[in-house]
């Protein structure tokens, strides 16, 4: 009996390992920290919180809104307040598409892009940069449970500014966490099993 229960549990968790990325499910979470390696002068520290939610429109492909709030600065420089709102699109690669099997039993590589309105305001009243926010980059989600994933990504971000500073760009390293909520249909299937 114990062997049967163990086999059933292994089969259940094996089946649901990819269930969180199915069409109709919802991803809620965001980036909890960011390290910025600025491509412009005065690069320094950066901290941002970016809550996001996304709906899986197809298996492995999620689309939804995000909000970005943060601050950054450098030694002997004023503080910059960063903000943005827009839409993101994230595609998770299937294990066969990645070609790497060692880490993939508990995670997935993804590619994320975003577009929205955002900018930077400087604390001492200096030049601001407001405009079209664009970003793209790869990442990896490691699932610590079947519904909770930790993200690490590298992203190229740009702001096509309408303010005094014009266009700005940076490469960010981001850490975050997302919770994957099953759709109603998936919940009915889990309850019926």
C-alpha positions as CSV (number, residue, x, y, z in Angstrom):
1,X,0.0,0.0,0.0
2,X,2.8,2.4,0.9
3,X,4.5,1.7,-2.5
4,X,1.2,2.5,-4.3
5,X,0.7,5.8,-2.4
6,X,4.4,6.7,-3.1
7,X,4.0,6.0,-6.8
8,X,0.7,8.0,-6.8
9,X,2.4,11.0,-5.2
10,X,5.3,10.9,-7.6
11,X,3.0,10.7,-10.5
12,X,0.8,13.5,-9.2
13,X,3.8,15.8,-8.6
14,X,5.3,14.8,-11.9
15,X,2.1,15.7,-13.8
16,X,1.7,19.0,-12.0
17,X,5.3,20.1,-12.4
18,X,4.3,21.9,-15.6
19,X,0.7,22.6,-14.7
20,X,1.5,26.0,-13.3
21,X,2.4,27.2,-16.8
22,X,-0.9,26.1,-18.5
23,X,-3.3,28.3,-20.4
24,X,-5.8,29.9,-18.0
25,X,-3.6,30.0,-14.9
26,X,-2.5,33.3,-13.3
27,X,1.0,34.4,-12.1
28,X,1.1,36.9,-9.3
29,X,4.3,38.3,-7.7
30,X,7.1,40.5,-8.8
31,X,10.7,41.5,-8.4
32,X,11.9,42.1,-4.9
33,X,15.4,43.5,-5.6
34,X,17.4,44.8,-8.5
35,X,21.1,45.5,-9.0
36,X,21.8,48.1,-11.7
37,X,24.9,48.3,-13.8
38,X,24.3,51.6,-15.5
39,X,25.4,52.3,-19.1
40,X,25.2,56.1,-18.5
41,X,27.4,58.3,-16.3
42,X,26.8,58.2,-12.5
43,X,25.8,54.6,-12.2
44,X,25.5,53.4,-8.6
45,X,23.0,51.6,-6.4
46,X,19.4,50.7,-7.4
47,X,16.5,49.2,-5.5
48,X,13.1,48.6,-7.0
49,X,9.9,46.8,-6.3
50,X,7.9,45.7,-9.3
51,X,4.6,44.0,-8.5
52,X,3.2,42.1,-11.5
53,X,0.4,39.8,-12.5
54,X,0.0,37.8,-15.7
55,X,-2.6,35.6,-17.3
56,X,-1.4,32.5,-19.3
57,X,-3.0,33.1,-22.7
58,X,-1.4,29.9,-24.0
59,X,0.7,27.2,-22.4
60,X,4.0,28.7,-21.3
61,X,3.1,32.3,-22.4
62,X,1.8,34.8,-19.9
63,X,0.8,38.5,-20.5
64,X,-0.2,41.1,-17.9
65,X,0.5,44.4,-16.2
66,X,3.3,45.6,-14.0
67,X,4.1,48.6,-11.8
68,X,7.6,49.7,-11.0
69,X,8.6,51.9,-8.0
70,X,12.2,52.4,-6.9
71,X,15.1,54.7,-6.1
72,X,18.7,54.8,-7.1
73,X,21.7,57.0,-6.8
74,X,25.5,57.2,-6.7
75,X,28.1,58.5,-4.3
76,X,28.0,62.4,-4.1
77,X,24.9,62.4,-6.4
78,X,21.2,63.2,-5.8
79,X,18.7,60.4,-5.4
80,X,16.7,59.3,-8.4
81,X,13.1,58.2,-8.1
82,X,12.1,55.6,-10.7
83,X,8.5,54.7,-11.7
84,X,6.7,53.0,-14.5
85,X,3.5,51.2,-15.4
86,X,2.9,48.9,-18.4
87,X,2.5,45.5,-19.8
88,X,4.8,42.5,-19.8
89,X,5.0,39.3,-21.8
90,X,6.8,36.2,-20.5
91,X,7.5,33.0,-22.5
92,X,8.7,29.9,-20.6
93,X,10.7,27.5,-22.8
94,X,9.7,23.8,-22.7
95,X,12.4,21.4,-21.5
96,X,12.9,20.1,-25.1
97,X,13.5,23.7,-26.3
98,X,16.2,24.4,-23.8
99,X,18.6,21.5,-24.4
100,X,19.7,21.5,-20.7
101,X,18.2,18.9,-18.3
102,X,20.1,19.2,-15.0
103,X,18.3,22.2,-13.5
104,X,15.1,21.9,-15.5
105,X,13.4,19.3,-13.4
106,X,12.4,22.0,-11.0
107,X,12.6,25.1,-13.1
108,X,12.2,26.8,-16.5
109,X,14.1,29.4,-18.5
110,X,12.1,32.3,-19.8
111,X,12.3,35.3,-22.0
112,X,10.5,38.5,-20.8
113,X,9.7,41.7,-22.5
114,X,7.9,44.8,-21.3
115,X,6.6,48.1,-22.7
116,X,5.0,51.0,-20.8
117,X,5.3,54.5,-19.6
118,X,7.9,55.4,-17.0
119,X,10.7,57.7,-16.0
120,X,13.0,59.1,-13.5
121,X,12.7,62.2,-11.3
122,X,15.8,63.6,-9.6
123,X,15.6,64.8,-6.0
124,X,17.4,68.1,-6.5
125,X,15.2,69.2,-9.4
126,X,17.7,68.2,-12.1
127,X,16.9,66.8,-15.5
128,X,14.1,64.2,-15.6
129,X,13.5,61.4,-18.1
130,X,10.0,60.4,-18.8
131,X,8.8,58.4,-21.7
132,X,8.4,55.0,-23.3
133,X,9.8,52.2,-21.1
134,X,11.1,49.1,-23.0
135,X,12.9,46.1,-21.6
136,X,13.9,42.6,-22.7
137,X,15.9,39.8,-21.2
138,X,16.3,36.1,-20.3
139,X,15.7,34.6,-16.9
140,X,15.2,31.4,-14.9
141,X,12.4,30.4,-12.5
142,X,13.2,27.8,-9.9
143,X,10.0,26.2,-8.4
144,X,10.5,25.8,-4.7
145,X,7.0,24.3,-4.5
146,X,4.6,23.4,-7.4
147,X,3.0,26.9,-7.1
148,X,5.9,29.2,-6.0
149,X,8.8,30.1,-8.1
150,X,12.0,32.2,-7.5
151,X,13.1,34.2,-10.4
152,X,16.5,35.5,-11.5
153,X,16.9,37.5,-14.7
154,X,19.1,39.9,-16.6
155,X,17.3,42.6,-18.5
156,X,18.3,45.4,-20.9
157,X,16.1,48.4,-20.1
158,X,15.6,51.6,-22.0
159,X,13.6,54.7,-21.6
160,X,12.9,56.6,-24.8
161,X,12.6,59.9,-23.0
162,X,10.4,62.9,-23.6
163,X,12.0,64.8,-20.7
164,X,15.2,66.8,-20.4
165,X,17.6,63.8,-20.4
166,X,16.4,62.0,-23.5
167,X,17.1,58.3,-23.9
168,X,18.6,56.3,-21.0
169,X,19.5,52.6,-20.7
170,X,20.8,50.1,-18.2
171,X,21.4,46.4,-17.7
172,X,19.7,45.1,-14.5
173,X,20.1,41.9,-12.5
174,X,16.7,41.1,-10.9
175,X,15.5,38.7,-8.2
176,X,11.9,38.0,-7.6
177,X,9.2,35.6,-6.6
178,X,5.9,34.6,-8.3
179,X,2.9,32.5,-7.1
180,X,1.2,30.5,-9.8
181,X,-2.5,30.1,-9.3
182,X,-4.4,27.4,-11.1
183,X,-7.5,28.2,-13.2
184,X,-10.9,27.0,-12.0
185,X,-10.8,24.2,-14.5
186,X,-7.4,23.0,-13.2
187,X,-8.7,23.2,-9.6
188,X,-11.8,21.0,-10.5
189,X,-9.4,18.4,-12.0
190,X,-7.2,18.4,-8.9
191,X,-10.2,18.1,-6.6
192,X,-11.7,15.3,-8.7
193,X,-8.5,13.3,-8.5
